[in-house]
Amino acid sequence: MTGSPFQGSGSGIALVVGGDSLVGSAIQSHCHELGIPVEVSSRRRGTKASFFDLADPDFASLERMRWQFAFVCAAVTDMRACQNDPAVTRRINVVNTVELMRRLADKQTHLVFFSTSQVFDGEAPSPAEDAPTSPRNEYGAQKLAVEQAIARHDLPVAVLRVAKVFGNHPAGIFKTWFEALAKGNPIRAATNMAFSPVIVGDVARAAGLLAGGRHRGVWHLGARDEMRYFDAAELMAGLLQVPLALVTGEAVTEAEVPSIFRQRHTTLSSEKISRTLDMPLRRARDVLEGLFAGVPPAVRDHATPERR
């Protein structure tokens, strides 16, 4: 259509909003593997993706397009950013996101919206989908607000709450640790913070199954259990065959990581999605072993026999 930032015309199969995000990229790859035509959007200009920014959305660009399914991956996911600027981030994460989904739903598009374990306060282990919610931070509150709007407007949406999502290689602090340990350098890891890891490929597969089956309601996806960051660092050292003494555990302080961003329990009960969609429920250790095994050889090669 003339003047639209979207490249397709007529009816399409799948739209990934925020297609250059970790989850969005995995969904795009998953669709390609299945031979499903997919269009992706990004808030970054100059890419092959169609430009669409939830901070200042051009909803008119959607008017002549139709998709069978849409995956809403775009969001401000930095919890500190949401806490520090709730008005701006709420407009993106709640107001404009809900409006986007309402407009797509009006065109009979079935949607998958990605929520978070942060809708819970983390005091109870392994909450099920119908457990009471009580977010402790603004990010969790914003995601919960979208969930409530979906229910209020009876939108055709599957809400997928996920725990901590990992890509195919270590990133962030895990990449920093891996590179340090491989060179024989010591690292420090938190003893009072835990996580329940899920690999991004499983997230993409779950999202595809929820969309394809036109499922609605809330669904959980995470590991069977959780692991402290300190234990993950020791696991990493063991896989690299470097001395465990290189790993020091210490409790993070309120100044380093405010308690509103930390949960006592990080697991989600994922029995519903496992039973309904035949999704594997993996142990945290298995997820991390697979993740660390995917480290590029160049990084592993730094762990010389002398350091081992």
C-alpha positions as CSV (number, residue, x, y, z in Angstrom):
1,M,0.0,0.0,0.0
2,T,1.2,3.4,-0.9
3,G,2.8,5.4,1.9
4,S,2.8,2.6,4.5
5,P,6.0,1.7,6.3
6,F,5.0,-1.9,6.1
7,Q,6.4,-3.8,3.1
8,G,3.6,-6.3,2.5
9,S,0.3,-5.8,0.9
10,G,-3.1,-7.5,1.3
11,S,-3.1,-10.3,3.9
12,G,0.0,-11.8,5.6
13,I,0.5,-14.6,8.0
14,A,2.6,-13.3,10.9
15,L,3.7,-10.0,12.2
16,V,6.5,-9.6,14.8
17,V,6.4,-6.2,16.6
18,G,9.9,-5.6,17.9
19,G,11.4,-8.2,15.5
20,D,15.0,-7.2,16.3
21,S,14.6,-8.0,20.0
22,L,16.0,-11.3,21.5
23,V,12.6,-13.0,21.5
24,G,11.4,-11.3,18.3
25,S,14.5,-12.4,16.4
26,A,13.9,-16.0,17.6
27,I,10.3,-15.9,16.5
28,Q,11.3,-14.6,13.1
29,S,13.7,-17.5,12.7
30,H,11.2,-20.0,13.9
31,C,8.6,-18.8,11.3
32,H,11.2,-19.0,8.6
33,E,12.1,-22.6,9.6
34,L,8.4,-23.5,9.3
35,G,8.0,-21.7,6.0
36,I,5.6,-19.1,7.4
37,P,5.7,-15.7,5.8
38,V,6.6,-13.2,8.5
39,E,6.9,-9.4,8.6
40,V,8.8,-7.7,11.3
41,S,8.8,-4.2,12.7
42,S,11.5,-2.2,14.5
43,R,11.8,1.2,16.1
44,R,15.2,1.5,14.6
45,R,15.4,3.2,11.2
46,G,17.7,2.0,8.4
47,T,17.0,-1.7,8.9
48,K,15.2,-4.2,6.6
49,A,12.4,-4.2,9.2
50,S,9.4,-2.0,8.8
51,F,9.6,1.1,11.0
52,F,7.2,1.2,13.9
53,D,7.9,2.9,17.2
54,L,5.5,2.3,20.2
55,A,6.9,5.6,21.7
56,D,5.2,7.5,18.8
57,P,3.2,4.9,16.9
58,D,1.8,5.5,13.4
59,F,-1.3,3.3,13.8
60,A,-2.7,4.5,10.4
61,S,0.1,2.4,8.8
62,L,-1.7,-0.8,10.0
63,E,-5.1,0.1,8.5
64,R,-4.8,-1.7,5.1
65,M,-2.8,-4.6,6.4
66,R,-4.1,-7.9,7.8
67,W,-2.2,-10.7,9.6
68,Q,-3.4,-13.9,11.0
69,F,-1.1,-13.7,13.9
70,A,0.9,-11.1,15.7
71,F,3.6,-11.4,18.3
72,V,4.0,-8.3,20.5
73,C,7.7,-8.3,21.6
74,A,8.4,-4.6,21.6
75,A,8.6,-3.0,25.1
76,V,10.8,-1.1,27.5
77,T,12.2,-4.0,29.4
78,D,14.8,-2.2,31.5
79,M,13.3,-2.3,35.0
80,R,15.3,0.6,36.2
81,A,14.1,2.7,33.3
82,C,10.5,1.9,34.1
83,Q,11.0,2.7,37.7
84,N,12.7,6.0,37.0
85,D,10.4,7.3,34.3
86,P,7.0,5.6,34.8
87,A,5.0,8.1,32.8
88,V,7.0,7.7,29.6
89,T,7.5,3.9,29.8
90,R,3.8,3.3,30.8
91,R,2.8,5.1,27.6
92,I,4.9,2.7,25.6
93,N,4.4,-0.5,27.6
94,V,0.7,0.0,28.4
95,V,-1.3,2.7,26.6
96,N,0.2,2.3,23.1
97,T,0.7,-1.5,23.4
98,V,-3.0,-2.0,24.3
99,E,-4.1,0.3,21.5
100,L,-1.9,-1.6,19.0
101,M,-3.5,-4.9,20.1
102,R,-7.0,-3.6,20.0
103,R,-6.5,-2.4,16.4
104,L,-5.0,-5.7,15.3
105,A,-7.8,-7.6,17.1
106,D,-10.3,-5.6,15.2
107,K,-8.9,-7.1,12.0
108,Q,-9.3,-10.7,13.4
109,T,-5.5,-11.0,14.2
110,H,-4.7,-13.4,17.0
111,L,-2.0,-12.1,19.3
112,V,0.7,-13.3,21.6
113,F,1.7,-10.8,24.3
114,F,4.9,-11.3,26.3
115,S,4.6,-10.7,30.0
116,T,6.9,-11.4,32.9
117,S,7.3,-13.3,36.2
118,Q,7.7,-9.8,37.7
119,V,3.9,-9.6,38.0
120,F,4.4,-11.6,41.2
121,D,6.2,-10.5,44.3
122,G,8.2,-13.7,44.4
123,E,7.3,-14.7,48.0
124,A,5.5,-17.9,46.9
125,P,7.3,-20.6,44.9
126,S,6.1,-21.7,41.5
127,P,2.9,-19.7,41.2
128,A,0.3,-21.0,38.7
129,E,-1.4,-18.8,36.1
130,D,-4.3,-18.1,38.4
131,A,-2.3,-17.2,41.5
132,P,-2.8,-13.7,42.9
133,T,-0.5,-11.1,41.4
134,S,1.4,-8.5,43.3
135,P,4.2,-6.7,41.4
136,R,6.8,-5.0,43.4
137,N,8.2,-2.7,40.7
138,E,6.8,-0.5,37.9
139,Y,7.9,-2.9,35.1
140,G,5.8,-5.7,36.6
141,A,2.9,-3.3,37.3
142,Q,2.9,-2.2,33.6
143,K,2.9,-5.7,32.3
144,L,0.0,-6.6,34.7
145,A,-1.9,-3.5,33.5
146,V,-1.7,-4.8,29.9
147,E,-2.9,-8.3,31.1
148,Q,-5.9,-6.7,32.8
149,A,-6.7,-4.6,29.7
150,I,-6.6,-7.7,27.6
151,A,-9.1,-9.4,29.9
152,R,-11.3,-6.2,30.2
153,H,-11.5,-5.8,26.4
154,D,-11.8,-9.6,25.8
155,L,-9.0,-9.4,23.2
156,P,-7.9,-12.6,21.3
157,V,-4.6,-12.8,23.0
158,A,-2.4,-15.4,24.6
159,V,-0.4,-13.9,27.5
160,L,3.0,-15.7,27.8
161,R,4.6,-14.9,31.1
162,V,8.3,-15.9,30.9
163,A,11.1,-16.1,33.5
164,K,14.6,-15.0,32.6
165,V,15.2,-15.6,28.9
166,F,18.6,-16.5,27.5
167,G,19.9,-16.5,23.9
168,N,22.1,-19.1,22.4
169,H,25.3,-17.7,23.9
170,P,26.1,-16.1,27.2
171,A,25.4,-12.4,27.3
172,G,25.6,-9.6,29.9
173,I,27.2,-10.6,33.2
174,F,27.4,-14.2,32.1
175,K,29.5,-13.3,29.1
176,T,31.7,-11.2,31.4
177,W,32.1,-14.1,33.8
178,F,32.9,-16.6,31.1
179,E,35.6,-14.4,29.5
180,A,37.1,-13.7,32.9
181,L,37.2,-17.3,34.0
182,A,38.6,-18.5,30.7
183,K,41.5,-16.2,31.3
184,G,42.0,-17.4,34.8
185,N,40.7,-14.2,36.4
186,P,38.4,-14.3,39.6
187,I,34.8,-13.3,39.5
188,R,32.2,-12.4,42.1
189,A,28.6,-13.6,42.0
190,A,25.5,-12.9,44.0
191,T,24.4,-15.3,46.7
192,N,21.1,-13.6,47.4
193,M,19.7,-13.5,43.8
194,A,18.3,-16.3,41.8
195,F,16.8,-16.9,38.4
196,S,14.8,-19.5,36.5
197,P,16.2,-19.7,33.0
198,V,14.4,-20.4,29.8
199,I,16.1,-20.6,26.4
200,V,14.8,-18.3,23.7
201,G,14.2,-21.1,21.3
202,D,11.7,-22.6,23.7
203,V,10.0,-19.2,24.0
204,A,9.7,-18.9,20.3
205,R,8.3,-22.4,19.9
206,A,5.8,-21.8,22.7
207,A,4.7,-18.6,21.2
208,G,4.2,-20.2,17.8
209,L,2.1,-23.0,19.3
210,L,-0.1,-20.5,21.2
211,A,-0.6,-18.5,18.1
212,G,-1.2,-21.5,15.8
213,G,-3.7,-23.0,18.2
214,R,-5.4,-19.6,18.7
215,H,-5.1,-20.1,22.4
216,R,-6.1,-17.4,24.9
217,G,-5.5,-16.6,28.5
218,V,-2.4,-16.7,30.6
219,W,0.4,-19.2,30.2
220,H,3.7,-19.6,32.1
221,L,7.1,-20.7,30.8
222,G,10.3,-21.2,32.8
223,A,12.6,-23.8,34.2
224,R,11.4,-26.4,36.6
225,D,13.6,-24.9,39.3
226,E,15.8,-21.9,40.0
227,M,19.5,-21.3,40.6
228,R,21.5,-18.7,42.5
229,Y,23.8,-16.5,40.4
230,F,26.7,-17.9,42.6
231,D,25.8,-21.5,41.8
232,A,25.6,-20.6,38.1
233,A,29.0,-19.1,38.2
234,E,30.4,-22.2,39.9
235,L,28.7,-24.4,37.2
236,M,30.4,-22.2,34.6
237,A,33.8,-22.7,36.3
238,G,33.3,-26.4,36.4
239,L,32.4,-26.6,32.7
240,L,35.5,-24.6,31.9
241,Q,37.6,-26.8,34.2
242,V,39.1,-23.9,36.1
243,P,39.4,-23.8,39.9
244,L,36.2,-23.1,41.8
245,A,38.2,-20.9,44.0
246,L,38.1,-18.3,41.3
247,V,34.4,-17.8,42.1
248,T,33.6,-15.7,45.2
249,G,30.0,-15.4,46.5
250,E,28.7,-12.2,48.1
251,A,25.3,-10.7,48.8
252,V,24.3,-7.8,46.6
253,T,23.4,-4.7,48.5
254,E,20.3,-2.5,48.2
255,A,22.4,0.1,46.4
256,E,23.6,-2.4,43.9
257,V,20.3,-4.1,43.1
258,P,17.2,-2.7,44.9
259,S,15.1,-5.3,46.6
260,I,12.1,-4.4,44.4
261,F,14.0,-5.9,41.5
262,R,14.8,-9.1,43.4
263,Q,12.5,-12.0,44.1
264,R,12.8,-14.7,46.8
265,H,11.4,-17.2,44.3
266,T,11.7,-16.8,40.6
267,T,10.1,-20.0,39.3
268,L,6.8,-20.2,37.5
269,S,4.6,-23.2,37.4
270,S,4.7,-24.2,33.8
271,E,2.7,-27.4,34.0
272,K,-0.2,-26.0,32.0
273,I,1.8,-25.2,28.9
274,S,3.8,-28.4,29.2
275,R,0.6,-30.5,29.4
276,T,-1.3,-28.7,26.7
277,L,1.4,-27.9,24.2
278,D,3.8,-30.7,25.0
279,M,6.5,-28.2,25.8
280,P,9.6,-29.5,27.6
281,L,10.1,-28.4,31.2
282,R,13.9,-28.2,31.7
283,R,16.0,-28.0,34.8
284,A,17.9,-24.7,35.3
285,R,21.2,-26.6,35.2
286,D,20.3,-28.2,31.9
287,V,19.5,-24.8,30.4
288,L,22.7,-23.3,31.5
289,E,24.9,-26.3,30.5
290,G,23.4,-26.0,27.0
291,L,24.0,-22.2,27.0
292,F,27.6,-22.5,28.2
293,A,28.3,-25.3,25.7
294,G,27.5,-22.8,22.9
295,V,30.3,-20.5,23.8
296,P,32.5,-19.7,20.7
297,P,35.7,-21.9,20.7
298,A,37.8,-18.7,20.7
299,V,36.6,-17.9,24.2
300,R,36.9,-21.4,25.4
301,D,40.5,-21.6,24.1
302,H,41.6,-19.0,26.6
303,A,41.1,-21.6,29.3
304,T,44.6,-23.1,28.8
305,P,45.7,-26.3,30.6
306,E,47.9,-24.1,32.8
307,R,44.9,-22.3,34.1
308,R,42.9,-25.5,34.5
